[in-house]
Amino acid sequence: MVMVTSVSTDAFAAAAAKIGYAYRNLGIGWGEALLGLGFLAKPPRSDGRGALGGHYSAVLVLSGRGRYADDRGRTWDLAPGHVFQRFVGRSHDLEVIAGEPWLECWIALGGPLAQGLASYGLMRFDEPVLECGIDRAWVTALARQTERLRSAEEVDLPRFLPVLLDLLVRLLMASRTRTVGPDLVSHACRRLSEDARLDLRVLARESGLSYERFRKVFTATTGESPGAYRIRQRIDRARALLLDPQIQVAAVAEVLGYGSAFAFSAQFRAVVGIPPSQWRDRQG
């Protein structure tokens, strides 16, 4: 994503502020199937103090300064390009500081949708504020979809779900690629997919980083440690190999680099919930 630091000084920001917002619901129950997009200008004030979120939202600061505090008392300064999140059932404080006019845009999703995304590691409760930058093309797309959502027929509302998810994923993933090397991590993921036996410290040296730095970069970008990623790749490949009834469990363990069939079976069971032999029997 091509980033700029602020859109507050040109006609683009003024036009965005006039778009307003759109809240629509798929009819399951207010808050549960909420779809929301919009732009909002705010005066200096404290907003949402102690409020419990009834739905999830990711808010991108386009201009202005502020301060966010979570329910643990942690605080973050807000500036253009920062995204702060409102989580379902969690309180927060938001203070808009006097000075440059505040302008924000946001995406809102019902609680069940947000909880599903959280289970995939897309959003993290311990990181409510992210530095994503401002992509004019992304903001323009959000403005266009806001107008479309506002005027959409009820029967067409489900079509907006993948649109909002795409916008949200692009926004949140931007924070992971601004400060770390996405090409480095992509290379590491590719190498681990190709060779499940690969030593992680060797992979770190290939990347030109200490292992600790490599681990931090990898985790910040993917949402899981390189060790956890390698385990997932190994178990995924194990499932594919176990579909062949001619391959023994011990042979699968050797191919995947485990020290013994027992070690492989123990890790397979820890991840999948049942031993590899039992998993194979259920596939038949």
Secondary structure, 3 states (H helix, E strand, C coil): CCCECCCCCCHHHHHHHHHCEEEEECCCCCCCCEEEEEEEEECCEEEEEEEEECCEEEEEEEECEEEEEECCCCEEEECCCEEEEECECCEEEEEEECCCCEEEEEEEECHHHHHHHHHCCCCCCCCCEEECCECHHHHHHHHHHHHHHHHCCHHHHHHHHHHHHHHHHHHHHHHHHHCCCHHHHHHHHHHHHHCCCCCHHHHHHHCCCCHHHHHHHHHHHHCCCHHHHHHHHHHHHHHHHHCCCCCCHHHHHHHCCCCCHHHHHHHHHHHHCCCHHHHHHHHC
